[in-house]
């Protein structure tokens, strides 16, 4: 129940299942990689939006908390994204706008997951 995926960009990603499903717990579960990819997609957007606006962004961390359906297919039913954005002189309203733009316009992964999930966000700004 271990799998290796080669991405379109030529990178390799390992996945494994839980022991109770025949896996050996050696790598993230496939659905964990979906969630992690979504976090990376939206964080990328937020940083890019801020940088294009010439804001001094130094870092972006996003934590996702998700719930899944109890019956098959066990799709994500809710996902909360909490962003911690650091930089010099970042205004909360600018960070909020970047988060909103990512989720409402740019993030392809969030757009797909929003078909089955209630999406919510929160953020904090940390002075670097």
C-alpha positions in Angstrom: 0.0 0.0 0.0 3.0 2.3 -0.6 3.0 4.4 -3.7 5.4 6.7 -5.4 4.2 9.4 -7.7 6.3 11.2 -10.2 4.9 14.7 -10.8 4.7 16.6 -14.1 7.7 18.7 -13.0 9.8 15.5 -12.5 9.7 15.3 -8.7 9.0 12.2 -6.7 6.4 12.0 -3.9 5.9 9.0 -1.6 2.6 8.0 -0.1 1.6 5.2 2.2 -1.5 3.8 3.9 -2.3 3.2 7.5 -1.3 -0.2 9.0 -5.0 -1.2 9.5 -5.4 -0.8 5.7 -2.3 -2.7 4.7 0.1 0.2 4.8 3.3 0.5 6.8 2.9 4.2 7.8 6.1 5.2 6.0 4.8 8.3 4.3 1.9 10.7 4.2 -1.5 9.3 3.3 -2.7 10.3 -0.2 -5.5 12.5 1.2 -2.9 14.2 3.5 -0.9 15.1 0.4 -4.1 16.7 -1.1 -4.5 18.9 2.0 -0.8 19.7 2.2 -0.8 20.7 -1.5 -3.8 23.0 -1.0 -1.9 24.7 1.9 1.1 25.2 -0.3 -1.0 26.4 -3.2 -2.7 29.1 -1.2 0.4 30.1 0.7 2.2 30.6 -2.6 -0.6 32.8 -3.8 -0.6 35.0 -0.6 3.1 35.6 -0.7 3.0 36.3 -4.5 0.1 38.8 -4.1 2.0 40.6 -1.3 5.3 40.7 -3.1 3.6 42.0 -6.3 2.1 44.7 -4.2 5.7 45.5 -3.1 5.0 44.6 0.5 7.9 43.4 2.6 6.7 39.9 3.3 9.3 37.6 5.0 7.4 34.4 5.6 4.0 32.7 5.5 2.9 29.7 7.4 -0.5 28.2 7.0 -2.1 25.5 9.2 -5.1 23.6 7.9 -7.7 21.8 10.1 -10.1 19.6 8.1 -13.0 17.3 8.6 -13.9 14.5 6.3 -17.2 12.7 5.6 -17.8 9.6 7.6 -18.9 7.5 4.7 -17.3 6.8 1.3 -16.2 8.7 -0.6 -14.7 10.4 2.5 -14.3 13.8 1.0 -13.2 16.9 2.9 -16.4 18.6 4.3 -14.8 21.5 6.0 -11.3 23.1 5.9 -10.1 26.0 8.0 -6.9 27.8 6.9 -5.0 29.8 9.5 -2.2 32.0 8.1 0.7 33.5 10.0 2.3 36.1 7.7 5.5 37.8 8.8 7.1 40.9 7.3 8.0 44.6 7.9 5.1 47.0 8.2 2.4 44.6 6.8 -1.0 46.0 7.4 -3.7 43.5 8.4 -6.1 44.7 5.8 -3.5 44.0 3.0 -2.9 40.5 4.3 -6.6 39.9 4.6 -7.1 41.0 1.0 -4.3 38.6 -0.2 -5.9 35.7 1.7 -9.3 36.5 0.2 -7.9 36.9 -3.3 -6.2 33.5 -3.1 -9.3 31.7 -1.9 -11.8 33.5 -4.1 -9.8 33.9 -7.3 -6.4 32.3 -7.7 -6.0 29.0 -5.7 -7.0 26.1 -8.0 -6.7 23.6 -5.2 -9.0 25.5 -2.9 -11.5 26.0 -5.7 -11.7 22.3 -6.2 -12.0 21.4 -2.6 -14.7 24.1 -2.1 -17.0 21.9 -4.2 -17.4 19.6 -1.1 -15.9 21.6 1.7 -16.9 24.6 3.7 -13.8 26.8 3.5 -12.9 29.3 6.3 -9.9 31.4 6.9 -8.2 33.4 9.7 -4.8 35.1 9.8 -2.4 36.9 12.0 0.4 39.3 11.1 3.8 39.1 12.8 6.3 42.0 12.6 9.7 40.6 11.4 
